[in-house]
């Protein structure tokens, strides 16, 4: 499916907002700042987004999209046993996706107060609830041994703790951090 000009402009707005929110913070970035970097007017931004908070929500949902795509792939397997067998590959791809989106992770870490306000939005609640239900279904599957289900949950937690707490590891480059997280996750399945 071809990307339309509207979708392309929308994605450019999000990419620029991500840069500015990460560099200067959500609160210190105005719609005018985003428009200027984009080379357009503030009014033109309103064609794509109702508010700066809507832009932040869309950026936040990019992380949800990473998880959603991988969970949907797992749902395509017919049995819990097949899902459990695919889990190490899926969790490794999750590590790769989080590493590739480290700027998005930084946005979340540096703008937690602004993001807290978004958690009350209906759209965020729905997206979060859907992913949580998929994850619960996977981890409650009776045809996956309990020990394996626990390892799956712990491996997900290891990725979240290792990759999404970047303020703890700012001194480590992405490749090195990714390798350490991948090793920790791999150790869970030995």
Phi, psi and omega in degrees: 000128182286145178278131178278165178299323179297315179296320180296316178295318179301315179293322177296319177301314181297317180296318179293317178299320178302313178301311184290318179297325180285318181290312190248348185094151180299312184295330183265005177251129180257164174298327177298318178301317180295314181298316180299315180295326179284337182084035181221192179257160176299321179300324179294329177296325181294341175294327184260328184220140180287331185200171175296324178297325177295324177295315179298318178299315179299320178295318178299319182290345173299322176294319176302319181299323178301309180294319182299315181300316181290322178293323177296323177297319177296321180297337181291339177286146188282327185234162175298324179298317178294321179296317179297321179294326181278343186306312181303322178292317181295316182293327175294322176291325176298317177302314180299317181294318179295318178298320180290341182244035184299330177294323177294322176296316179299321177305314181295320182289324186271351185228038185298323180297315179296322180291328178304319180297328181287335184297344178272353181288145180298320181297317178294314180302316181297314180296317181294317181296319180298313179295318180298319179295318177299315181295317178297318178300316180299311186280352177255007181297119182291344179269010171250126180304145183304316181301321179291318178298320178295317178298321179298313179296317180294323180294321177296316178298323179295320178294314180300311182293318184281322186262331186261004175248054187302333179298335178285333188237033182296339181277357183250130179288163187302316182297317180294315179299316179300317180297318179293318179294317179300320178296315180298318179293316178300323180298331180292337184255011178267000000 
